[in-house]
Amino acid sequence: MGGLAGFPFAGVAGFQGMARHVKDKGNGADCLVVYATNVGIDRDGKVGKVHRVDGNEDHDGGSSVCSDSGQVALEYVQGVMAMDKESQSNVMDAVAISSPLDAQQTWVNSMLMKYGNRLEKATDVNVELPLALFDCQDEFMKKVVKAGCGTLPSTAKIALVGGVLINTPPGTADYFLPKIFEIRSNTGELQDNLMDYLDDA
């Protein structure tokens, strides 16, 4: 379902296509949806970048931006906030007027725009960016689930696990920062919030 910045661009149709493959075996059926934005941390501790290899594992390709789409969206928002660019207030209008070859990036730019003030006030905008992108993504994902979940069997429960993937340099472990861990019914209603279990672990 995913696309740039981790957004579920396959939307309701994509979710329903997946849901039709969930079989009800008489004792219930379950669906796990995992989604995330990502951020890098390089060897120097710089958030928003990550060291890469350039085809030879023994050769350091240097530190570069980890999420190009997120960075482009950030630059767009900063430009609008500085009044250097005209805001595209309606996401669908923004996508409609953009090149079809860049519709996803235009969508990400416009979705992130609502967090312009939050990003502007952030102590470290590169730390705040993936969190803001996740909040955009989470809102969108829950709308998709609500609209498409009726395709699941009536006994189905949906587990939503959302967060931020933290990419690190080669030779070190990547991490996942959980932000959402919920169980929802096949009508999309929240049944249980399991984040408390993770917080206590």
C-alpha positions as CSV (number, residue, x, y, z in Angstrom):
1,M,0.0,0.0,0.0
2,G,3.0,2.3,0.5
3,G,4.6,5.1,-1.4
4,L,6.8,8.1,-0.8
5,A,7.4,8.8,3.0
6,G,5.5,5.6,3.8
7,F,2.0,7.0,3.0
8,P,-0.5,4.3,2.0
9,F,-1.1,5.6,-1.5
10,A,-3.0,2.5,-2.6
11,G,-5.7,3.9,-0.4
12,V,-9.1,2.2,0.3
13,A,-8.9,0.1,-2.9
14,G,-5.5,-1.2,-1.9
15,F,-6.7,-2.0,1.6
16,Q,-9.8,-3.8,0.3
17,G,-7.7,-5.8,-2.1
18,M,-5.6,-7.0,0.8
19,A,-8.7,-7.6,3.0
20,R,-10.3,-9.9,0.5
21,H,-7.4,-12.3,1.0
22,V,-8.1,-12.6,4.8
23,K,-9.9,-15.9,5.3
24,D,-12.4,-16.6,8.0
25,K,-11.7,-20.1,9.2
26,G,-14.6,-20.2,11.6
27,N,-12.6,-19.3,14.7
28,G,-11.9,-15.7,13.7
29,A,-9.6,-13.9,11.2
30,D,-7.0,-11.3,11.9
31,C,-5.2,-8.7,9.9
32,L,-1.9,-7.0,10.8
33,V,-1.1,-3.6,9.3
34,V,2.4,-2.2,9.9
35,Y,3.3,1.3,8.7
36,A,6.0,3.8,9.4
37,T,7.9,6.8,8.3
38,N,11.7,6.7,8.5
39,V,14.7,8.7,9.7
40,G,18.4,8.2,9.7
41,I,21.1,8.8,12.3
42,D,24.6,8.8,10.9
43,R,27.9,7.8,12.6
44,D,28.3,11.4,14.0
45,G,24.8,11.3,15.6
46,K,23.3,13.6,12.9
47,V,19.6,13.0,12.7
48,G,18.1,13.0,9.2
49,K,21.2,11.6,7.6
50,V,22.8,8.1,7.4
51,H,26.1,6.7,6.2
52,R,25.9,4.6,3.1
53,V,28.2,2.2,1.2
54,D,28.8,2.9,-2.5
55,G,28.8,-0.7,-3.8
56,N,31.9,-1.8,-1.9
57,E,31.0,-2.8,1.7
58,D,34.5,-1.8,2.8
59,H,34.2,1.7,1.4
60,D,32.2,4.4,3.2
61,G,30.0,6.3,0.7
62,G,29.6,9.2,3.2
63,S,26.6,10.6,5.0
64,S,23.6,11.7,3.0
65,V,19.9,12.5,3.5
66,C,18.0,9.4,4.7
67,S,14.5,10.4,3.5
68,D,14.6,12.4,0.3
69,S,10.8,12.7,0.2
70,G,10.6,14.0,3.7
71,Q,13.4,16.5,3.1
72,V,11.7,17.8,0.0
73,A,8.4,18.2,1.9
74,L,10.2,20.0,4.7
75,E,11.8,22.4,2.3
76,Y,8.4,23.0,0.7
77,V,6.8,23.8,4.1
78,Q,9.7,26.0,5.1
79,G,9.4,27.9,1.8
80,V,5.7,28.5,2.4
81,M,6.2,29.5,6.0
82,A,8.9,32.0,4.8
83,M,6.4,33.2,2.1
84,D,8.7,32.1,-0.6
85,K,6.2,29.7,-2.1
86,E,2.4,29.7,-2.5
87,S,0.6,27.3,-0.2
88,Q,-1.5,24.6,-1.8
89,S,-4.2,24.5,0.8
90,N,-6.3,21.7,-0.8
91,V,-4.4,18.4,-1.2
92,M,-6.5,17.2,-4.2
93,D,-6.1,20.5,-5.9
94,A,-2.4,20.3,-5.3
95,V,-2.2,16.9,-6.8
96,A,-4.4,17.9,-9.8
97,I,-2.2,20.8,-10.8
98,S,1.1,19.0,-10.3
99,S,2.7,16.8,-12.9
100,P,1.3,13.2,-12.7
101,L,4.9,12.1,-12.5
102,D,5.2,13.9,-9.1
103,A,1.7,13.5,-7.6
104,Q,2.9,11.6,-4.5
105,Q,5.5,14.2,-3.5
106,T,3.0,17.0,-4.0
107,W,0.6,15.0,-1.7
108,V,3.3,14.6,1.0
109,N,4.2,18.3,0.7
110,S,0.6,19.3,1.2
111,M,-0.1,16.9,4.1
112,L,2.9,18.1,6.0
113,M,1.9,21.7,5.6
114,K,-0.6,21.5,8.5
115,Y,2.4,21.0,10.8
116,G,4.3,24.1,9.5
117,N,4.1,25.9,12.9
118,R,5.2,22.8,14.8
119,L,8.2,22.3,12.5
120,E,9.1,26.0,12.7
121,K,9.1,25.9,16.5
122,A,11.0,22.6,16.8
123,T,14.4,22.6,18.6
124,D,15.7,20.2,16.0
125,V,13.6,20.1,12.9
126,N,15.2,16.9,11.7
127,V,14.0,15.2,14.8
128,E,10.5,16.6,14.5
129,L,10.1,15.9,10.8
130,P,9.6,12.1,11.0
131,L,7.3,12.5,14.0
132,A,5.2,15.0,12.1
133,L,5.2,12.9,9.0
134,F,4.1,9.9,11.0
135,D,1.1,11.9,12.5
136,C,0.1,12.7,8.9
137,Q,0.4,9.1,7.9
138,D,-1.4,7.8,10.9
139,E,-4.4,10.1,10.3
140,F,-4.5,9.0,6.7
141,M,-4.1,5.3,7.5
142,K,-7.0,5.3,10.0
143,K,-9.3,6.9,7.4
144,V,-8.3,4.2,4.9
145,V,-9.0,1.5,7.5
146,K,-12.3,3.0,8.5
147,A,-13.4,3.2,4.8
148,G,-12.2,-0.2,3.7
149,C,-12.4,-2.5,6.7
150,G,-15.9,-3.7,5.9
151,T,-14.4,-6.0,3.3
152,L,-12.8,-8.1,6.1
153,P,-14.7,-11.1,7.5
154,S,-17.2,-10.1,10.2
155,T,-15.0,-11.9,12.9
156,A,-11.9,-10.1,11.9
157,K,-9.8,-7.9,14.1
158,I,-7.2,-5.4,12.8
159,A,-3.9,-4.8,14.5
160,L,-2.4,-1.4,13.6
161,V,1.3,-1.1,14.4
162,G,2.7,2.3,13.4
163,G,5.9,4.1,14.2
164,V,9.2,5.4,12.9
165,L,12.0,3.3,11.3
166,I,15.4,4.5,12.5
167,N,18.0,3.7,9.9
168,T,21.6,3.5,11.1
169,P,25.0,3.1,9.4
170,P,26.1,-0.3,7.9
171,G,27.2,-2.7,10.6
172,T,24.8,-1.4,13.3
173,A,21.2,-2.4,14.0
174,D,18.3,-0.4,12.8
175,Y,15.4,0.4,15.2
176,F,11.7,0.8,15.2
177,L,10.1,3.4,17.5
178,P,6.4,2.3,18.0
179,K,3.9,5.1,18.2
180,I,0.6,3.2,17.6
181,F,-0.3,-0.3,18.7
182,E,-4.1,-0.8,18.5
183,I,-6.7,-3.5,17.9
184,R,-9.7,-2.5,15.8
185,S,-12.9,-4.3,14.8
186,N,-13.9,-5.0,11.2
187,T,-15.9,-1.7,11.5
188,G,-12.8,0.2,12.3
189,E,-13.8,0.9,15.9
190,L,-11.0,1.0,18.5
191,Q,-11.1,-2.1,20.8
192,D,-7.9,-2.0,22.6
193,N,-4.9,0.3,22.9
194,L,-1.8,-1.9,23.5
195,M,0.8,0.9,23.8
196,D,0.5,0.8,27.5
197,Y,1.9,-2.8,27.4
198,L,4.9,-1.6,25.4
199,D,5.4,1.4,27.7
200,D,5.6,-1.0,30.7
201,A,7.9,-3.5,29.0
